[in-house]
Amino acid sequence: MLAPPALRHDVVVSLLLQVGLMALTNERALLRGEVIGPAGPITEGSRLMSFYITSPVYFPDELATYAGPAGQVVVPWLVPVSDAEAVARAGWEALENEFVLRDPDLVDLHRPPMQV
């Protein structure tokens, strides 16, 4: 998850803990194209209610995976999305294409939702 520096650290930790516990409880990895939520606003005053799972494209390719002693691990990016973005019926590739075309600030937890 990428978060703006102004966001309180305890909010970020709480969000990551909730998502991590969900993945552990379900005993499965987070996969590209999946949506977690909705579970209410990501943070106070936000119209973004879910997390979309994708590759961390804001970083160099080397950071998309981690090679450890147990093997290679894919690092997912949790992108905050609105209800309309989360239920886009054209599929995850179309949603990611819209992100590229419209270039919203995917780090801004208070960004206006895209109309998809």
Residue, then its C-alpha position, 0 to 999 in steps of 0.5 A: m500500500l502506498a499512502p501519503p505522508a500526511l496519513r497517520h501511521d496507525v491508520v496505515v498499520s490498521l489497514l495493512l493488519q486487516v488485509g493481512l489477517m484476511a489473507l491469513t484467515n482465508e489461507r490464500a494469497l492476494l491475486r492481481g485483479e481481486v478486490i477486497g471490500p467494500a468495508g466502509p471508507i478507507t479513511e475518514g472522509s474518503r469515498l474509496m471503499s475497497f482495495y484493488i490488488t495489482s502489481p506495484v507499477y510505481f516502483p522499479d520491476e525489481l520490487a515486484t517480487y521478493a526472493g527469500p529462503a522459502g522461494q519467490v514472493v509476489v508483492p501486491w499493491l493495494v490500490p484504494v478504489s471506489d465502489a464503481e471502480a471495484v465493480a467495473r464489469a470490463g475486467w481488471e485489464a480494462l480498469e488498469n487501462e483506465f488508470v493509465l489513461r486517466d492517471p488518477d493519483l492512486v496514492d490519494l485516499h481522498r481522490p475523486p472516484m473515476q466514472v467507469 
